């Protein structure tokens, strides 16, 4: 399970893009498991706001403080295998 979580975190952190000016921006990315399959229903947060991944593992949300984002957290849906 630790390996799966590690792989998911890496796959989320690498494609994360922050766009915006001023005090807001958008965060987008994709959550995948260790085999590259999308993880639907995962909750992704930057500590200020959150989003749920769609059936393709994609997420997007507006972050009110993109200049302060130092981490992204992913919560895997219950029962995911």
Residue pairs with C-beta under 8 A, 6 or more apart in sequence:
3 34
4 33
4 34
4 76
5 74
5 76
7 32
7 33
7 34
8 31
8 32
8 33
8 34
8 39
8 42
8 74
8 76
9 72
9 74
11 30
11 31
11 32
12 29
12 30
12 31
12 44
12 72
12 74
13 72
15 28
15 29
15 30
16 27
16 28
16 29
16 72
17 26
17 27
17 28
17 29
18 25
18 26
18 27
18 63
18 66
18 69
19 25
19 26
20 26
20 63
20 66
23 64
23 65
23 67
24 62
24 63
24 64
24 65
24 66
25 62
25 63
25 66
26 60
26 61
26 62
26 63
27 46
27 51
27 59
27 60
27 61
27 62
27 63
27 66
27 69
27 72
28 58
28 59
28 60
29 44
29 58
29 59
29 72
30 38
30 53
30 56
30 57
30 58
30 59
31 38
31 39
31 42
31 44
31 53
31 57
31 59
31 74
32 38
32 39
32 57
33 39
37 57
38 53
38 55
38 56
38 57
38 58
39 53
39 57
39 76
39 77
39 80
40 53
40 54
40 55
40 56
40 57
40 77
41 52
41 53
41 77
41 80
42 52
42 53
42 57
42 59
42 74
42 75
42 76
42 77
42 80
43 50
43 51
43 52
43 53
43 74
43 75
43 77
44 50
44 51
44 52
44 53
44 59
44 61
44 72
44 73
44 74
45 51
45 72
45 73
45 75
46 61
46 63
46 69
46 71
46 72
46 73
47 69
47 71
47 73
48 63
48 64
48 65
48 68
48 69
49 61
49 62
49 63
49 64
50 61
51 59
51 60
51 61
52 59
53 59
63 69
